[in-house]
Amino acid sequence: MYKQILFLCMAMTAGWGATLQVCASGCAYSNFQAALNAAQGGDAIELRAGEVFEGAFVLPYRTSGGRITVRSSRWRELPPPGTRLTAAHAPLLPK
């Protein structure tokens, strides 16, 4: 019984990491590469919608498990997974 409860609690918290916000000013990170370097498994990197992020970005090797998600700061306004985006969605995305 106790093992099942512990497993359930661990499963519910797995994948919940920090959200690292990236934008030109007013966010924790103003540089996308710096956010990539700081991210750990389970973290999400949010790029501010409408802002331009240029460069050659490198995903550092990680020994810790878990995915790092890169998403728009306005991801909640995007259509559900499996739905094709159109030009009308462009303001909701970083460039």
N, C-alpha and C positions, 0 to 999 in steps of 0.2 A: 504494500500500500504506500509506504513512505517513498520508495524508489519511484513509483509512478508519479507521485506529486512533485518530487524533485525534478524529474525529467520534464514534466509539463511546464514547470516554472522556468527551466532552462530553455526550453523550446520557445516559450513566449518572449524571452529576452534576447535570444540569439538574433543577430542581424540589426539590433537597435544600437547604433553608435551615435557619434556626434554628427551634426550638420555643419559643414564648413562653407560659409557663404563667401563668394568671390564677386567683387565689383570694383569699379574704378575708385570709389571713395565711400566710406561709411560702413564697410564690411570688415570682418576679421582678416580677410585676405584681399589684396589688390592684384595678386599675381596668381594665375591658374597653376603654374608649375609649383609654386610654394605650397599651395593647397594639396596638390597631388603628392608632394613629398611628405606632408604632415599627416595625410589620411591613413587610417588604420582599417583593418577588416571590419565591415559593418557600418562604416561611416558613409555619409552622403555628401557630395560636393555640389552645391547649388550655384550655378552661374546666373547672374542677373539677366533677366530677359531684356532683349533689345541692345545689350552691350556687345562689343566685338572683342573676341579673344583670338589673337593671332600668334603664330609661332609653331615651332616643332616641339611637341610635348612628349615627355618620356614618363612612362609608368614605372616607378621604381620596383625592384624585386621585393616581395614581402614574404617573410617567413610565417607570419600570423595568418590564420584562416579568415574566411569571410570575404564577401565582395565589397568593392567600393563602387558606389553608384554615382554617376555624374548626371545631373538633371538641371532643368530650367528652374529658376526661382518661381515660375508660375505653372509648375507641373500639374497642380490640382485643377487648372482650367483646361487642360488638354483633354482630347477625347480618350476613351478607354483603350487599353492595349488591344492590338489587332485592328484598330481603325486607322485608315490612311489619313495622313495630314494633308492639308491643302495650303495654298498661299494665304488663305485667311487666318491661318494659325501662326504665321510668321511673327507677329508682334509678341507672341507668348514665348518665343525661343531666343536664346543667345545666338550670336553669329560668330 
